[in-house]
Amino acid sequence: MKRGRRARGCQPIELSKRQETILRIVKDEGPITGEQIAEKLNLTRATLRPDLAILTMSGFLDARPRVGYFYSGKTGNQLLGEHLRKLSVKEYKSVPVVCQEETSVYDAICTMFLEDVGTLFVVREGGILTGVVSRKDLLKSSMGTRDLSSIPVGVIMTRMPNIVSCELDESLLEAASKLIRNQVDALPVVKDAESGDGVEVVGRITKTTITKAFVELGGGEAV
């Protein structure tokens, strides 16, 4: 049976038959010491030490001094949920793609195409967030016969404070919930500006970010 990873970059844990047997013994008879488990399996305590370490670190077992091992009572889904809540925005954020309010809609479309992104964050001096422009915003503005080179992004963008964002210490799960709840494709990752005036854009989280995280959790290659 396969289990989720304990940390980013590790392969998913696959329990051996012996580990599954240990888990069953502890579940039925715990709390139980390592020596008692070894005796039941006709093995030495030293032989079992790596297996017990894996089961404890992955969350299937808990251990207390002078008491022994006991079953944590958590299902695979619960352990996966706990792991997901530990993944942080700080670990997974990518480089933000930005423009200024004076940037023309035409140049913004070119930037979006060249950078292969669906959202641009509009900033002023110091990287202070002032707005967000989505692919849909640019598509709407391109309809008709207007000269896109003469329309500044500031005219069509969503302005602060009507922008959904996330912070470095938030969990990736919280960021994913914001993406779904607000029906947006990307969130700016922000921190308070040193000047005290607004927030500075320091990264981005997108639906692609979330997908890559889940591919990694499943043991696949995220390219």
LINCOR-V694891 format. One record per residue. N is the residue number from 1. RES is the residue in three letters. PHI is phi in whole degrees, 0 to 359 (999 if undefined). PSI is psi in whole degrees, 0 to 359 (* if undefined). D_CENTER is the distance of its C-alpha to the mean C-alpha in whole Angstrom. Layout:
# LINCOR-V694891
n->[N,N]
res->[RES,RES]
phi->[PHI,PHI]
psi->[PSI,PSI]
d_center->[D_CENTER,D_CENTER]
This chain:
# LINCOR-V694891
n->[1,2,3,4,5,6,7,8,9,10,11,12,13,14,15,16,17,18,19,20,21,22,23,24,25,26,27,28,29,30,31,32,33,34,35,36,37,38,39,40,41,42,43,44,45,46,47,48,49,50,51,52,53,54,55,56,57,58,59,60,61,62,63,64,65,66,67,68,69,70,71,72,73,74,75,76,77,78,79,80,81,82,83,84,85,86,87,88,89,90,91,92,93,94,95,96,97,98,99,100,101,102,103,104,105,106,107,108,109,110,111,112,113,114,115,116,117,118,119,120,121,122,123,124,125,126,127,128,129,130,131,132,133,134,135,136,137,138,139,140,141,142,143,144,145,146,147,148,149,150,151,152,153,154,155,156,157,158,159,160,161,162,163,164,165,166,167,168,169,170,171,172,173,174,175,176,177,178,179,180,181,182,183,184,185,186,187,188,189,190,191,192,193,194,195,196,197,198,199,200,201,202,203,204,205,206,207,208,209,210,211,212,213,214,215,216,217,218,219,220,221,222,223]
res->[MET,LYS,ARG,GLY,ARG,ARG,ALA,ARG,GLY,CYS,GLN,PRO,ILE,GLU,LEU,SER,LYS,ARG,GLN,GLU,THR,ILE,LEU,ARG,ILE,VAL,LYS,ASP,GLU,GLY,PRO,ILE,THR,GLY,GLU,GLN,ILE,ALA,GLU,LYS,LEU,ASN,LEU,THR,ARG,ALA,THR,LEU,ARG,PRO,ASP,LEU,ALA,ILE,LEU,THR,MET,SER,GLY,PHE,LEU,ASP,ALA,ARG,PRO,ARG,VAL,GLY,TYR,PHE,TYR,SER,GLY,LYS,THR,GLY,ASN,GLN,LEU,LEU,GLY,GLU,HIS,LEU,ARG,LYS,LEU,SER,VAL,LYS,GLU,TYR,LYS,SER,VAL,PRO,VAL,VAL,CYS,GLN,GLU,GLU,THR,SER,VAL,TYR,ASP,ALA,ILE,CYS,THR,MET,PHE,LEU,GLU,ASP,VAL,GLY,THR,LEU,PHE,VAL,VAL,ARG,GLU,GLY,GLY,ILE,LEU,THR,GLY,VAL,VAL,SER,ARG,LYS,ASP,LEU,LEU,LYS,SER,SER,MET,GLY,THR,ARG,ASP,LEU,SER,SER,ILE,PRO,VAL,GLY,VAL,ILE,MET,THR,ARG,MET,PRO,ASN,ILE,VAL,SER,CYS,GLU,LEU,ASP,GLU,SER,LEU,LEU,GLU,ALA,ALA,SER,LYS,LEU,ILE,ARG,ASN,GLN,VAL,ASP,ALA,LEU,PRO,VAL,VAL,LYS,ASP,ALA,GLU,SER,GLY,ASP,GLY,VAL,GLU,VAL,VAL,GLY,ARG,ILE,THR,LYS,THR,THR,ILE,THR,LYS,ALA,PHE,VAL,GLU,LEU,GLY,GLY,GLY,GLU,ALA,VAL]
phi->[999,263,233,290,286,275,207,299,95,269,282,298,281,241,288,280,299,294,295,295,293,300,300,293,297,294,296,277,237,292,288,214,280,298,296,293,294,299,297,294,262,57,231,274,299,296,295,277,305,297,295,294,296,297,294,284,294,277,96,285,238,246,223,228,303,64,244,116,263,217,289,287,78,263,279,302,295,295,295,295,299,297,294,299,290,270,287,252,302,302,288,252,299,243,289,286,254,237,210,251,300,281,301,285,301,299,294,295,297,297,298,299,291,292,272,57,232,251,215,246,260,266,230,249,308,89,74,285,290,238,189,223,237,259,302,295,300,291,295,299,290,275,284,101,248,291,279,294,286,258,258,283,302,301,283,250,284,276,262,296,264,271,241,274,224,221,243,301,271,285,279,296,294,297,296,298,297,295,300,288,297,260,53,239,267,208,237,286,268,234,218,300,291,299,287,83,251,86,235,260,278,238,175,213,236,234,298,295,303,296,299,298,298,289,296,296,298,277,91,270,265,264,258]
psi->[135,144,163,164,154,334,157,134,349,155,150,145,129,116,139,169,322,320,322,323,317,316,319,319,313,322,321,327,0,156,144,142,163,323,319,322,316,320,320,331,2,42,167,158,323,324,324,345,314,321,317,324,316,314,327,314,329,355,1,326,152,155,140,137,137,6,312,199,145,155,133,341,10,137,169,321,321,318,321,318,318,320,318,321,345,345,128,154,322,323,326,352,151,177,130,147,121,164,177,164,330,347,136,156,322,313,325,320,318,317,315,319,313,325,352,53,164,357,138,139,129,126,159,187,134,6,20,127,128,340,176,138,125,169,321,320,315,325,316,317,339,352,139,198,14,152,109,339,344,358,118,150,328,339,329,352,160,128,159,144,20,36,131,129,176,166,165,323,4,156,155,330,319,318,318,320,321,320,315,313,324,1,51,161,341,152,134,137,124,162,158,133,144,331,345,2,93,195,148,137,123,3,186,149,129,173,328,322,313,317,316,320,318,326,318,318,328,359,9,178,121,111,*]
d_center->[24,21,18,14,13,14,12,10,13,15,17,17,19,22,25,29,32,33,29,30,33,32,30,32,35,33,32,36,37,35,35,37,37,36,40,40,38,39,42,42,40,43,41,41,38,37,36,34,32,30,29,29,26,24,24,24,21,19,20,23,26,26,29,32,34,38,36,34,32,31,28,25,26,22,21,19,17,17,16,13,12,13,10,7,8,9,5,6,6,8,7,6,8,11,15,16,19,22,25,28,30,33,31,33,31,33,31,28,28,29,26,23,25,25,22,21,18,19,19,20,20,24,24,28,29,27,23,24,22,25,24,21,23,22,23,25,27,28,29,31,33,34,36,40,42,40,40,36,37,39,36,34,30,31,33,30,27,25,26,25,24,23,20,17,14,12,12,11,11,9,6,3,6,9,8,8,11,12,12,14,16,17,17,16,15,13,12,14,12,16,18,21,24,26,29,28,28,25,21,20,18,16,13,11,8,10,10,10,7,6,9,9,6,8,11,10,10,14,15,15,16,13,16]
